[in-house]
Amino acid sequence: MPSETDVAEWKIEEVKELEKFIDDRKVVGIVDIESLPSKQLQEIRKKLRGKADIRITKSILLKLAIENLKRP
């Protein structure tokens, strides 16, 4: 596993922000949007505006944030 000095600072910050984002919510849904057409994604965002927070990030960073939240 690479040390923190080998990891870009923005990735470390993104993981911290994701941890806070997840921890601050009662319900979190995770969706793979890799093959979702952009027009469809924009429609989903439009329909959910004001009802849900949407955060798009790299899956590995999300996985690290979730793992960090599980640790005591």
N, C-alpha and C positions, 0 to 999 in steps of 0.2 A: 504494500500500500504506500502511495507517495506521502511524503511528509508535508506539513502545512506550507513549508517554504517552497515546495514544488507546485503548489496550487495557486491559480490566479486569485487575487484578492477579491474580485467581484464574485467568484464562485463561493468563497467563504461567507461573504456578506449575504448572498442570495440564500444560502442554507439557513443562516440565522434569521433572515426575514421570513422564510417559509415556516420555520419552527414557530415563530411568534404568530404568523397568520393562522396556522393550524391550531395552535394552543388557545387562541382567542375565540374560537368558534365551537358551537355545540355539535354541528354536523358538517362533515367535509365529504364531498364527492370527488372521486378521481376518475378522469375520463381520458382515454387515449384518442387524441385528435389527429394522429399522424396522417390518416388517409381521408380526413374530413375536408371537403371542398371549402375554400375560404368564404364563399358566398353563404354557405350553410352555417358556418361558424359565426359570421356577422349577424345572421338572423337570430341565432341562439343568444348571442350577446345582447342584441336589441330587445328580445323578449324578456330577458332576465334582468335588464337594467333596473336598478332600484330594489330588486327582490333578492339578488344573490351577488356575491363577490366572485369574480372570475380571475384566476391567476394562471398564467401559462408559463411553464418552465421546463427545463430539461429533466427527464425521468430520473437520472442518476442523482441529481441534486435533491429532488423530492424524496427519493429513497433514503438518502443520508439524513435529511431533516426528520423523517419519520423514525429512523433508527435512533437518532439523538434524543427524541422525545421519549422513547421507551426506556432509556437508561435512567437509573436513579440519580 
